[in-house]
Amino acid sequence: MLLDKLRSLPAFVLGLIGFIIVVSASGVATLTVTTTDTLVDFSTENFILDPDTAVGNSTITKVPANQAAIGDAIGSPVDASAGLGAVNTALTQDDFVYRFEVKEQLVDSWSSTRAYAIEVFGDGLPIGTLYVDNGADNATTIEGVTVQISLGAGIPDSITIKVQRTTE
């Protein structure tokens, strides 16, 4: 009865079944499926406590190589520039990193004595604080920094950014 049902299948299906049986028995081939796209649903909230400052262009990526922290001490802030120089917490290769920009709202919004603390929280817990100033003020272009905060091996459900002026 089973043999009669198998005979009624098209030749293509019989050939495919035979191939699967042979490959399974021989252990020659292995099918591996991997994904390269990930959908992450998280929320972000920005507290910009200064009307002269803008935050934007945020992304989450993987860290390509280890990097030492830059601008993580209040006594050694990173100077804002037209090229949006880097400021970051210590970054470990293959960890997740949250990247965003902090810059002047308009050309020459920040004076040469202006300084900021940029605090980042994941799920309400502090992740890192970085410091920026505008010591070499450029009155003709918008200046700022590109911020990178290590998220470690996982991505929090929510990220909060607080940018607060520390000096005028």
PyMOL commands that set and color helices and strands:
alter all, ss='L'
color gray80, all
select helices_A, chain A and resi 2-7+11-26
alter helices_A, ss='H'
color red, helices_A
select strands_A, chain A and resi 43-48+53-62+78-79+85-88+96-104+115-122+125-133+144-152+158-167
alter strands_A, ss='S'
color yellow, strands_A
deselect
rebuild
show_as cartoon
